[in-house]
């Protein structure tokens, strides 16, 4: 009888997906490896054939989360031709990451921030992983800027700084989301995000292009 073939990549992904459900409901600290195993439909011991620690599972779950977000974003952008409207769409989806009406996504956003910023956080000494997780969206924004240049909407000279502009824009979204959470939403997050984005668009648009903003 030949040994049963196990697709390790698929099984690893299934465990990460199960963990993502629990982390989004209960948070990292309140979620046990045993609970993850039960949700994934496997024994607790089997988990350790794929992951050394719960922290490693958390990182895999975050990768799954960011991959899903990026795929949703790419899908959303497929039907949008105008680069400025694409930037608006990216802003909107980033705002939704801390939507108080979506408790699961909001919980994950909080966990992501806590584990990144606190000294004992899982990602505190592995912040190089954050760069990897943000790389896809950063490239997306940079490509939109270059597309805007090719369509005569954005000034050609910003091409050399497209990646820097993308990093700054996404860093702003990260920061304003954190500020919104820690200040208990005393300001309108969407209004602030579009205020920043619209000013950025004004600064990079060509003089002949029509100003298109959202609020």
Secondary structure, DSSP 8 states (H G I E B T S, - for coil): -------HHHHHHHHHHHHHHHHHHH-STT--HHHHHHHHTS-HHHHTTT-SSHHHHHHHHHHHHHHHHHHHHHHHHTT---HHHHHHHHHHHHHGGG-TT-HHHHHHHHHHHHHHHSTTSTTTT-THHHHHHHHHHHHHHHHHHHHHHHTTSB-GGGGGGHHHHHHHHHHHHHHHHHHHHHTTS-S-HHHHHHHHHHHHHHHHB-TTS------
